[in-house]
Amino acid sequence: MLKMNGSLYRNCSGTTRRNFLQIGVPFLGLGLADLLRMEARAAEVKAEAAATTKGKSLIVFWTDGGVSQQDTWDMKPNAPSEYRGMYQPISSNVPGIQLSEKLPYQAKVMDRLSIVRSVHHDNGIHAPSSHWMQTGYFGPTLARNAAQKPSFGSVISRSLGSRRPPLPAYVTIPKSEAFGYQGAVYLGKAYNPFEVGADPNAADFKLPNLSLATGLTEQTIQSRRSLLKTFDTLRRDIDDSGVMEGLDTFKNQALEMVSGDQVRAAFDISSEDPKLRDSYGRHRYGQSALLARRLVEAGARCVNINTGNWDHHNDIAKGLELHLPPLDQAIAALVEDLTHRGMLDDVIIYCVCEFGRTPRMNGHAGRDHWADCFSVLLAGGGIRGGQVVGASEKWGGSVLERPVTPLDLLATIYHTLGIPLDTHFEDASGRPTSIVGSGRPIEELV
């Protein structure tokens, strides 16, 4: 039996167990086939978008826990030491735009990046803030953590679908985040992300979610494919309702993901030039970014890279020394690689977290949660590069100009991808719900 097994995650809010999906009960492919059938149903509505080999995609760096804006994209060199932190600003290749000295690679490609320094919302707790930034809406509380709205990845999957099925439209690397806010909720399970399930930087990296179970061969799969075809033909012969019509198509798609070459080739990062792999960095950040590029090139619409944890309440310098250099290298290499391949205008890069960190360092040499004003990074997809949107006040505590909300960010992304902003989906109660609400695209970028 094939299984897509869940795993345990842990952060400062505790442990959450991921759901698991079994494939092969009672016949191989039934679980995944159900997802594919539902996805295809939506594809009928979006046939033109789903069938085309062109169109834009999104690669996300989800920096769980919250990146410190003061130590990265919104330096405050003239503030008191407890505010400005331990790093010095450096000039980028765009006159007047400075970044942290820990971001030298990004500084060299700043002409193709844009920074929004005035993002804000009204919650400083991981779960509600994570939901807010990934769905555009406030929802869960500490007492009620369940997701209330679909993630932007699921909205993209539902709206656009994969450019080249059976490649999944929405993928998370290595797995989805702990709270469960990268899922589809009322859009349907077909639009949940496909989890890679392994570290692309591992020497023995392979795709466990598409691996054949022990004792199961491709010859066996082909035999089961024939059996399913015969079985479904028989059932259609006795089914006057037409419910069974075409069901074998979806089972075949499920089997193709497991046994076919197309999806396997997209995930085969070992086929890349070692020098290119080196340029991304031989770490999880870099190889995840390279894998994400391969996936969007092969037809995925949204690839979400879930990075290491950035919740640095204590000794933030130690945490940033671990995470900033590989993030810096991965983003810059992705920009350069997409540019070289002529893909930068077709792929949005989005580095985002649930909130920022306190402007003033605490007594443990760390920074705590801060949602009043923080920064995100955007690039590619036709978004104007070399831009800084908004500003924080002199010590970074609040928005000084051009406030930007989570819904504004999502409206910018949806608009850039070509998803109509008047799109509504029915929620669990059957009520039409907007994907952007009051959000509006950031005019300076689009």
C-alpha positions in Angstrom: 0.0 0.0 0.0 1.2 3.5 -0.8 0.9 6.1 1.9 1.5 9.8 2.1 2.3 9.9 5.8 1.9 12.8 8.1 4.6 14.0 10.4 5.1 16.0 13.6 6.0 19.6 13.6 6.9 21.7 16.6 7.1 25.4 17.3 6.6 27.6 20.3 2.9 27.1 20.1 3.2 23.3 20.4 2.9 20.2 18.2 0.4 19.6 15.4 0.0 16.2 13.7 -0.4 16.4 9.9 -3.2 14.4 8.3 -2.3 11.5 6.1 -3.6 10.3 2.8 -3.6 6.6 1.9 -3.4 5.5 -1.7 -4.5 2.1 -2.8 -7.6 1.1 -0.8 -9.2 -1.1 -2.0 -7.4 -0.6 -5.4 -4.3 1.4 -6.0 -5.1 5.0 -6.8 -8.5 5.5 -5.3 -7.5 8.2 -2.7 -5.4 10.2 -5.1 -7.9 9.6 -7.9 -10.6 11.2 -5.8 -8.5 14.3 -5.5 -7.7 14.3 -9.2 -11.4 13.9 -10.1 -12.3 16.9 -8.0 -9.5 18.9 -9.5 -10.6 18.0 -13.0 -14.1 19.1 -12.2 -12.8 22.6 -11.5 -10.6 22.4 -14.6 -13.7 22.1 -16.8 -14.7 25.6 -15.6 -11.2 26.9 -16.1 -10.4 24.8 -19.1 -8.5 27.4 -21.1 -6.3 28.3 -18.1 -5.7 24.7 -17.2 -4.9 23.5 -20.7 -2.4 26.2 -21.7 1.3 25.7 -21.3 1.8 29.4 -20.6 0.9 31.5 -17.6 2.4 32.7 -14.4 3.3 30.9 -11.3 4.3 31.7 -7.7 7.2 30.6 -5.6 6.9 31.3 -1.9 9.4 31.4 0.9 7.3 31.0 4.1 9.6 32.1 6.9 7.7 30.6 9.8 8.0 32.5 13.1 8.7 36.0 11.7 11.8 37.5 10.1 13.2 40.6 11.9 12.7 43.5 9.5 15.2 45.6 11.4 18.0 43.1 10.7 17.1 42.5 7.0 15.1 44.8 4.7 14.3 47.9 7.0 17.5 48.8 8.7 17.5 51.6 11.3 21.2 52.5 11.6 20.6 55.8 13.4 18.4 54.3 16.1 19.8 53.4 19.6 21.7 50.2 19.7 18.9 48.2 21.3 16.8 49.0 18.3 19.2 48.9 15.4 20.7 45.5 16.3 24.0 44.0 15.4 24.2 44.5 11.6 25.3 47.4 9.4 23.5 48.4 6.2 25.1 48.0 2.8 24.3 49.6 -0.5 22.4 47.6 -3.1 22.7 48.0 -6.9 19.8 50.5 -6.7 20.9 53.9 -5.5 19.3 54.8 -2.2 18.2 51.3 -1.2 20.2 49.7 1.5 19.9 46.2 2.9 21.5 44.3 5.8 25.1 43.3 5.5 23.7 39.7 5.9 22.0 40.1 2.5 24.9 40.7 0.1 23.5 38.4 -2.7 20.1 40.2 -2.6 21.8 43.5 -2.7 23.3 42.6 -6.0 19.9 41.8 -7.6 17.9 44.6 -5.8 17.0 46.0 -9.2 14.8 43.0 -9.7 13.4 42.9 -6.1 10.8 45.0 -4.4 10.4 45.4 -0.6 7.2 46.4 1.1 8.1 48.0 4.5 4.7 48.9 5.7 2.8 45.6 6.1 0.7 45.4 9.2 -2.2 43.7 11.0 -3.5 43.5 14.5 -2.4 40.2 16.0 0.9 39.1 17.6 0.1 35.4 18.1 1.5 32.8 15.7 -1.7 30.9 14.8 -4.0 33.8 14.1 -1.3 35.7 12.3 -0.2 32.8 10.2 -3.8 32.3 9.1 -4.2 36.1 8.4 -1.1 36.2 6.2 -1.8 33.0 4.3 -5.5 33.5 3.7 -5.9 37.3 4.0 -8.4 36.9 6.8 -8.3 36.9 10.6 -9.9 33.7 11.9 -8.5 31.3 14.4 -7.9 32.0 18.1 -5.9 30.1 20.7 -9.1 28.4 21.7 -10.1 27.6 18.2 -7.1 26.9 15.9 -8.9 25.3 13.0 -8.5 27.0 9.6 -11.4 29.2 8.6 -10.4 30.3 5.1 -8.5 28.7 2.2 -4.8 29.5 1.7 -3.7 31.6 -1.2 -2.0 28.5 -2.7 -5.3 26.6 -2.7 -7.1 29.6 -4.2 -4.5 29.7 -7.0 -4.9 25.9 -7.5 -8.7 26.2 -7.7 -8.6 29.2 -9.9 -5.9 28.2 -12.4 -5.1 24.5 -12.0 -1.9 22.9 -13.1 -0.5 24.0 -16.5 0.6 20.4 -17.2 -1.4 17.7 -15.4 -0.7 15.3 -13.8 1.9 17.6 -12.2 0.2 19.0 -9.1 -0.9 22.6 -9.2 0.1 23.3 -5.6 3.2 21.9 -3.9 4.8 22.4 -0.5 8.5 21.8 0.3 9.3 19.8 2.3 5.9 19.7 4.0 3.1 22.0 4.8 3.3 24.3 7.8 2.3 23.1 11.3 -0.9 25.0 11.8 -2.7 23.7 8.8 -3.3 27.0 7.2 -1.8 26.1 3.8 -4.9 24.0 2.9 -8.1 24.4 0.9 -10.7 24.3 3.7 -14.1 24.7 1.9 -12.6 24.7 -1.6 -12.2 21.0 -1.3 -9.4 18.5 -0.6 -8.4 18.4 -4.2 -6.9 21.8 -3.7 -4.8 20.9 -0.7 -1.0 21.0 -1.4 1.0 18.0 -2.6 3.7 17.6 0.1 7.2 16.7 -1.2 7.9 15.0 2.1 11.7 15.2 2.0 14.6 17.6 2.1 15.8 18.3 -1.5 19.4 18.9 -0.1 19.6 15.3 1.3 22.2 13.2 -0.5 19.6 10.4 -1.0 16.7 12.8 -1.9 13.8 11.0 -3.4 10.1 11.6 -3.4 8.5 9.4 -0.7 5.0 10.5 -1.7 5.6 9.0 -5.2 7.7 6.0 -4.2 6.5 2.5 -4.9 5.8 0.4 -1.8 7.9 -2.6 -1.0 7.1 -5.5 -3.3 5.1 -3.3 -5.7 6.6 -3.1 -9.2 5.6 -1.0 -12.2 4.5 -4.3 -13.9 2.1 -4.8 -11.0 0.8 -1.2 -11.4 0.2 -1.8 -15.1 -1.7 -5.0 -14.3 -3.8 -3.1 -11.8 -4.4 -0.4 -14.4 -5.9 -3.0 -16.7 -7.9 -4.5 -13.9 -9.3 -1.1 -13.0 -10.2 -0.4 -16.6 -12.1 -3.7 -16.9 -13.7 -3.3 -13.5 -14.9 0.2 -14.2 -16.2 -0.8 -17.6 -18.3 -3.5 -16.0 -19.6 -1.0 -13.4 -20.6 1.5 -16.0 -22.5 -1.2 -17.9 -24.7 -1.7 -14.9 -24.8 1.9 -13.8 -27.7 3.9 -15.5 -26.9 7.1 -13.6 -23.6 7.8 -15.4 -21.8 8.4 -12.2 -19.1 5.9 -13.1 -18.5 7.4 -16.5 -14.8 8.4 -16.9 -13.7 7.4 -13.4 -10.9 5.3 -14.9 -9.4 8.5 -16.3 -8.8 9.8 -12.8 -7.4 6.5 -11.6 -5.1 6.5 -14.6 -3.9 10.0 -13.6 -3.2 8.8 -10.1 -1.2 5.9 -11.4 0.6 8.1 -13.9 1.9 10.2 -11.0 3.3 7.1 -9.4 4.6 5.2 -12.4 4.9 7.8 -15.2 8.0 9.8 -16.2 6.7 13.3 -16.3 6.2 14.0 -12.6 9.3 12.0 -11.6 11.4 14.0 -14.1 10.2 17.3 -12.6 11.3 16.2 -9.1 14.7 14.8 -10.3 16.9 17.6 -8.9 20.0 15.4 -9.4 19.8 16.0 -13.2 20.7 19.7 -12.7 24.2 20.9 -13.4 26.3 20.6 -10.2 27.6 24.2 -10.7 24.0 25.5 -10.8 23.2 23.6 -7.6 26.2 25.1 -6.0 25.1 28.6 -7.0 21.8 28.0 -5.1 23.7 26.7 -2.1 24.0 23.1 -0.9 21.5 23.7 1.9 17.8 23.1 2.3 16.9 26.7 1.3 18.9 26.6 -1.9 18.0 23.2 -3.1 14.3 23.8 -2.2 14.4 26.9 -4.4 16.0 25.0 -7.2 13.4 22.3 -7.0 10.6 25.0 -6.9 12.0 26.4 -10.1 11.9 23.0 -11.7 8.3 22.5 -10.6 7.0 25.8 -11.9 8.9 25.2 -15.2 7.2 21.8 -15.4 3.7 23.3 -14.8 3.1 23.9 -11.1 1.2 27.1 -10.3 2.3 27.6 -6.6 5.2 26.1 -4.8 5.5 27.0 -1.1 8.9 26.5 0.5 8.6 26.2 4.2 11.9 27.3 5.7 13.4 26.9 9.1 11.9 28.5 12.2 12.6 32.3 12.7 11.0 32.7 16.1 14.1 34.2 17.7 13.0 35.3 21.2 16.5 34.5 22.5 19.9 35.2 21.0 18.6 36.4 17.7 22.1 36.8 16.3 22.7 33.1 16.6 19.4 32.3 14.8 20.0 34.8 12.0 23.5 33.6 11.4 22.0 30.2 10.8 19.1 31.3 8.6 19.9 34.5 6.8 22.9 33.5 4.6 21.1 30.5 3.0 17.9 32.5 2.5 19.8 35.3 0.9 21.7 33.0 -1.4 18.6 31.0 -2.4 16.5 34.1 -3.3 19.2 35.8 -5.3 20.2 32.5 -7.1 16.5 32.0 -8.0 16.2 35.5 -9.4 19.4 35.0 -11.5 18.4 31.5 -12.7 14.9 32.7 -13.7 16.4 35.7 -15.5 18.8 33.5 -17.4 16.0 31.2 -18.5 13.7 34.0 -19.6 11.2 33.0 -16.9 11.4 35.9 -14.4 8.4 37.7 -15.8 6.4 34.5 -15.5 7.3 33.6 -11.9 6.5 35.7 -8.8 8.8 35.3 -5.9 7.3 36.1 -2.5 9.1 36.0 0.8 6.7 36.4 3.7 6.0 35.5 7.3 3.2 35.9 9.8 4.6 39.0 11.4 7.9 40.8 12.1 9.9 41.2 15.3 9.9 43.9 18.0 11.8 47.0 17.1 13.5 46.9 20.5 15.5 43.9 21.5 14.5 42.2 24.7 16.5 41.2 27.7 17.5 37.9 26.2 19.2 39.4 23.2 16.2 38.5 21.0 13.2 40.1 19.4 9.6 39.2 20.2 6.4 39.1 18.0 5.5 42.4 16.2 2.6 42.8 13.7 2.3 46.6 13.8 4.8 47.1 11.0 7.0 44.6 9.1 8.4 43.8 5.7 7.9 41.3 2.8 9.8 40.8 -0.4 8.4 40.4 -3.9 10.0 39.9 -7.3 9.3 38.6 -10.8 6.0 38.0 -12.5 6.0 41.4 -14.1 6.2 43.2 -10.6 8.3 46.3 -10.9 11.8 45.8 -9.5 14.1 48.1 -7.6 11.2 49.5 -5.5 10.6 50.2 -1.8 6.9 50.6 -0.9 5.9 52.3 2.3 8.0 53.2 5.3 8.1 52.6 9.0 8.6 55.4 11.6 12.2 56.3 12.6 12.7 53.4 15.0 10.4 50.9 13.2 7.6 50.6 15.6 4.7 51.5 13.3 3.8 52.4 9.8 4.8 55.9 8.8 3.4 55.9 5.2 1.5 53.7 2.8 0.0 51.0 5.0 -0.4 47.6 3.4 -2.7 44.8 4.6 -2.5 41.0 4.1 -5.4 41.3 1.7 -3.6 44.0 -0.3 -0.6 41.6 -0.7 -2.9 38.7 -1.9 -4.8 41.1 -4.2 -1.4 42.0 -5.7 -0.5 38.4 -6.2 -3.8 37.3 -7.6 -3.9 40.3 -10.0 -0.4 39.5 -11.2 -1.3 35.9 -11.8 -4.4 36.9 -13.8 -7.0 35.7 -11.3 -10.0 38.1 -11.3 -10.3 40.0 -8.1 -14.1 39.7 -8.1 -13.8 35.9 -7.7 -16.0 34.4 -5.0 -16.2 30.9 -3.7 -18.9 29.4 -1.6 -17.9 28.8 2.0 -19.0 25.8 4.1 -22.4 27.5 4.7 -22.9 28.1 1.0 -22.3 31.9 1.2 -20.2 33.5 -1.6 -16.9 34.7 -0.1 -14.5 37.0 -1.8 -10.9 36.0 -2.2 -9.6 39.5 -1.5 -12.4 41.3 0.4 -11.3 44.9 0.8 -7.8 44.2 -0.5 -6.4 46.2 -3.5 -3.3 45.6 -5.6 -0.3 47.6 -4.6 -0.3 50.1 -7.5 3.5 50.9 -7.2 4.3 47.3 -8.0 1.8 46.3 -10.7 
